[in-house]
Amino acid sequence: MTVPATFDAGEIGIFGNGVTGKAVVGFCEKRSIGHKIFDEFGSPDEQFSEIFAAKYRTIVRSPSFTMSHRWVKMATAAGCRCMTELDLASYFWRGKIVAVTGTNGKTTTTEFISHALRSCGEIAVSCGNIGDTFIGAVDSAANRSDAWAIVEVSSFQMDGSDAFRPDYVLWTNFANNHLDVHRNVEEYFSCKANLVKNIRPCESPQTHCFVGKSVHDFCNRLRRGDILGKYSVCVSCDMLPPTSALNINPQRENFALVQKFWECINFPVEGLRAAAESFHLPPHRLQMVAKISAMDAISGHPKTVEFWNDSKATNFHALNAALGTFDGKVILIAGGKSKNEPMAEFLNAIRGRVRAILLMGESGEELSKLIAADAALGNGIVCELFRADNGAENLMHKIINRAFFLSKDGEIILLCPGFSSLDLFKNYAERGKFFENSILCLKLIYK
């Protein structure tokens, strides 16, 4: 495999030995590019230093290595070019690039665009923050001039990025998130806005940047109309079939961006509608997983209760959107590892929408105290705190059993944590899996 003439990196230093780092190693080996992994948790030889900064003039950093990381600062000070894996892949991808970002909805939107394009006979791959690296797609059979790379992009991946140049950008929404990493919400917004600044120039007068209303609103709040340049605010989703899995908020809002993108590339409307009909949501994203009927232990009357899994909801914006989907009050299972979002936003999200809240994780105790101190909330809802004394799986069993005991006929039991899963679980998928497994055990009792 050859290296494009526009790319001359010399030997490459690679920060991080995770999924991204290993993918970059494979990329370098296929092209006989000299490289070395630097791993904070590895051996002494894998620790970056000024000596290595003088040797490797190009550094490819994994998403956890932000521009404020001490190694990145050291490399930059030595004159190294510190690029992301997305930057590197951009030099070698031959087809079109569609970048998808947002506080929430990135993965579903990325998957749906790929599904819609493939349904119309196009070659399309989903990659980036979704799990499969963009650099991995470069070495796949899909890397052709007539192919599409649909790249999910996080704020971490755009922090300091200058070579990742998408042809189209879809920015689903914006709200407080990742304030445990970014200095403030403005910095978080600016990292994502780098995507728009980097859009490839095109001859078409039509904008190639499509954003949700919350993105537009925050841009106005900053009073920086120039930060996004030319963009289209997308609200119409009249092409969405009523029976589609996407016909539920917040998926409707995400579909509006895809609809505008579809019009821009002038693909047939029938193809988008058919794709929306056949599309299935990725797991752990606001889906009903079961209904259980039993005699109510409190009233003695029959009851039927729905269980909904939204484990992917790791911030307050997602929590607010999920709770807004239901007409009545719900029994909410929430809590986890904080991203330093203002707790007042959590309280506002649940106010008037929750009859009972069962709390877990690092944030659970603080939330229980805040709810108790809020007169309207403390007197209006049942609030219980659960501790993981016997492991996360047993914890979820206890919570599900208690939630079902408290539930009334026709109510919703919703797992929508509003926080990261990384205090008790490996990831949000494990959290959602334990939730669903606990429901299966409950179904066996009331079979």
N, C-alpha and C positions, 0 to 999 in steps of 0.2 A: 504494500500500500504506500502511496506517495503522500508527501506533505505539500499543501498548496503553497504557491510562491509568496502569498500574502502573509504566511505564518512562519516566523523564524524565532523559535523560542530558545534554542540551544538546549541544554539539559534542564529538566523541569523538577522543581521541588514540589512535593505534594503534602499539603497539610491535612491530616486526618486519615485514619485507617479504617473508616467505616464503609458504607455502601458506595459513597461518592469516590473516596480515595481508591478503593479497589477497582472501580470502573475506570478511573483515569490511568491506573497502572496497566490494566489490560489494553487500553487505547495506546499507550506509549510503547508497550512491548510489540504490538502488531506493526508499528511503524519504526521500530528500532530507535526510538527517541530515548536518550539517557534520562533517568529519573531516580528519585529517592523519596521514600515515605518518611514523614516526620509525624510522630505520634506522641501526644502529651502523656499518654499512659503506657508508653512502650519503654524500651531499654534506653540506657544513657546515650547510645549511638543514634537513637531516633529523636533526640531532643534538638530543636533548632537553635542555632547560635550565630554570632556575627561571622564566624568562619564560613558557615554554609551560606549565609546571606551574600557573601562575596563570590561564591561559586555559582549559585543558581540564580540567574537573572530573571527567570520566570517562575512564579509560584502559582499553583492552582490550589485554591483553598476550598475546603468543605463548608457547607452552610453555617456550621457552628463557629467558624473562624471569621468573625465580623471584622470590620475595619478598625475597631477599637481593641482587638486582641493584641496582646504584647508581641507575639510572633509576627503578626501582620505589620505592626508598627515598626518592628526591627527591620523587616524585609524592605518596607517602603523607604525607610530612612537610608538604607544601603543602596537604593536605586533599583530594587527589583520591581518587576511588574507583577502585581498580585491580582490574578483574575479568578473568576469563578468557573466551575465546570460548564455552566451555560455559555460563558464567553468562549471557552475553548471549543466547545461543540459547534458554535455558530460558524467558525471558520471552515468547518468540514461538512456541514449539512447542505445538501444540494437543492432541496425543495423549499416550499413556503413554511413560514413559522407563524403560528398563532399562539400568542401568550395569554394566559388566563391568570388573573390575580384577584385578590379580594380578601376581606377578613373572613368571610364564610362563602361556601358554595363553589370553591375552586375545583375540587375534585369532581363533583357531579357535572359541572359545566364542561370541564375538560373531557370527561368520559362521553358526555352526550354529543359534543361536537365531533369527536372521533367516530362515534357510532353513526351519526347522521351522514358524515362524509363517506364512510365505508358502505352505508346502505345505498348510496348513489354511485357505487362503483369506484370511488376514489381510494387511493392508498393513503392511510392515515394511521399515525401512531400516537399514543398518549405517553407522555414522559415528564421528567422534571420532578417536582416536589411530590408528585403522585406516587412515587415509589421506584419507578424504572428511570434510570438516568438518561438524560439527553445524549450524553457521550456514548452510551450503550446503543442508542438508536442510530447513531452515526455509523456504527459497524454492523448494522442489520441490513437485510435485503431491501428494506423500505427506503433506504437513502438514495432516492432518485429525484431527478429534476421535476417530475410531475407529482411528487408526494407531499404530504402535509405532516408537519410535526406540531402536535397540540401540546404545548408545554405549560404545565402548572408551575407558577412562579411564586415563591414566598418573598417576604420583605428581606429576609436574610440573604437570599440569592441575588437580590438587586442592590444590596448595600455595596457601593463602590464599583458596580458593574459598568463597563463602558463598551464592550464588544458584542454583547448579546443584542442583536438587532431584529426584532420581530417584524413581520409584515402587517400583522393585525394585533390589537390589544383589546381584550375584554376584561373590564374591571368591575366585578360583580357588586361590591358594596364596601363600605368603610365604617369602622367603629374602633373604639379602644381595644387594643390587644398587644400582647408581647411587650408590655411596659416593664417586664423584668429584664429585657434585653436592650430595648431602645430607650434613649434618655427621656423622651417625651413623645406624645402622640404626633406632634409635627414631624419629628424625625422619622417615625414609622410611616407617615403619609409620604414623605419625600422619597424614601427608599422605593416605595411602590411607584411613585411618579417617575422614577428613572426609566421605567419601562416605556412610558409614553414619549419621553424625550428621545429614546433610542429607536423609535419606529423608523423603518427604512423609508427614504423618500420615494414617492411614487408620482406618476404623471396625472393620476386621476384627481379631480377636484373634490371627490367624495372623501370624507374622513375615514380613517382606518382604526379609530379609537372609539370604543363603545363603553359607556359607564352607566352604573346604576345611580339613582337619584341621590343616595347618601354620599356618594363620591363627589358629585356636583355640589351638594350642600356644604361639605367640608371645605372644598376648594374656595367657595364663596366666603366661608367663615375665616379662612386665612387671608382673604383679600389679595389672593395671588392668582389672578386670572391667567397669568402667563405660565403658571407651573405645569398646566396640562396642554396648553396650546389649543389646537382644534379638536373637538370631541363631540360625540353625539350622546345625549342623555336618553336612555332607552326605557320606555314604560309599556309600550304596546306588545301584547302577546296574543293577537287575534288569530294567529296561525296554530295556536295550541289546542289540540283536540280535548274535549271535556273528559274523555276517559283515560287520558294519559297519566302516568305516575307522576309527571311533572306538574300536574294541575292542582298544586297545593303550594301555599306560601311556605318558605321563601323561594321555592323552585320556579314559580311563575315569573318572579322578578329576574331570575337567572335566564330563563327562556327568552325573555324580552331582548336580552343582549344578543343571544344566538340568532334570533329572528332578524335583527338588524344586520348582523354579520352576514347572514344568508342572503339577504337582499343585496348587500354590497358585492358579494361574489357572483351574484346573478345565477344562483342555482335554483332548480325548480321547487316551487312551494310544496307541491305534492310529496316530494322527497323528504322535506323537513317534517311534514305532518305524519307521514308513515313512520319515520324514525322516532318521533315522539310517542307514537302508539306502541311501538315495540321495545322501547327503552325501559330498563329496570334500574331503579336507584341502587347505588352501591350500598353495602351493608352499613348498619348503625347510623342511618340518617333519617330520622323522624319517620319511622315506619311502624305500623301496627304489627306485632308479632304473635299475638294470641288473644282469644276471648275465653274467659273461664266463668262458668255458671256454677253456683252453689247456694246453699242456704246461708243467709247472713247470720253470723254467730251473735250479733248484737240485737237485731230486730226480729230474727226468726223467720223472715220472709225471703223468698228467692231473690237472687241478684246475679247480674251478668256484668262483668268488668272487663274493660279493654286494657291491654298492656302495650305501651309504645316505647320503642327503643330509639333514642337520639344521643347515643354515647359520644358521637363525633362533636357534639355541641360543647366546645371547650372554652367558650367565652360568653360574656353577657349578651352580646348582640345576637348570638345564636339562641340563647335561652329566651330572650325577649320574642324572637321570631317564632319559636316553637310554641310558646304559651299563647301567642296571639292566634294560633291556628284553631284552638278549641273554644267552643261557645261557653261551656260551663267551667267551674273550678276543677282543678285536678289535684291528685296526690303526687307530689313531686319528690323525686329522688335526686339529690344534688350534693355538690361539694367535691373537693379535690385539691390539687396543687395550684396555688394562686399565681397569676401572671401580673400581679400588682395593679389590677384594674380597681377603680374606686368601688368599694363595697356598697356605697349608696346606690349605685346603678343596679346591683343585684336586688336590693330591697325594692327598688322601684319596679323592676321587671316582674317580681312575684306578687306585688301589691294588688289585691282584688282578683287574683287569678288562681290562687292556691288555697285549698281547704286544709291540707296537711303537707308538711315538708319533713322528709327523713334525710338527715345529713350524715355525711361521711367525709373522711380524708382530713388533710392538714387544715383546711379552711373551716371544717365543720364546727369546731368549738367557738371560733370567733363569730361565725354566722349565727349560731344559736344564741349567743349573748346579745348580738345586735338586734335580732328579732325580738328577744325578750324585752329589750330596752325600748323598742318602738311600740308605743301604746296600741296603735291601730293593728299592727301585725301581731303583736304578742297576745292580744285578746281575741283576735279573729281567726287564728289558725292553730292547728296542732303542730308542734315542733318537737322532734325527737332526734337525739344525737346517738350515732352508733360507732363503736370502736372496733378495729380489726384485731381483736385479741387472738383469734385463731385463724388468721389468714384472710386474704381478700375474698376468696370464693365463699367461705363460710359467712363472712360479713354480708355478702350479697344475698345469700339464702335467708339470713335473719331479716334483712330489710324487706325482701319480697313477701315473706310470710306476714310481717307486721303490716305492710301496706295493704295486703289483701284483707286482713282482719279489719282494718280501719275503713275500707272502701264501702261505698253504698252502691245500690243498683244504678247502672248506667254511667258510672264514673270512669275516669281515665287514670291509670297509674303510669306515670311518665318518668323514664330515666332521661334526664336532660341536665347533666351535672353543672354546666357553666364554668367548669374548671378543667385544667389538665388532669390526665389520669396518672401521671408519672410519680405520684406519691405511694399509691397502693398497687397499681397494675403496671404491666409491661408497656401498655399503650391503650388507646381508646378502644381498639378492637377486642382486646382481652376483657376490658370492662364490659363491653356490650355482650360478649360471649357468655360471661358469667351471669349477666342479667337474664339472658335467654335460657341458659341452662337451669337457672333457679325457677323460671316460669314452667319449664317442662316438668320439673320435679313436683311443682304445685299441681299441675294438670293431672299427674298420676294419682294424686290424693283424691281429686274430685272427678275422676273419670266416670 
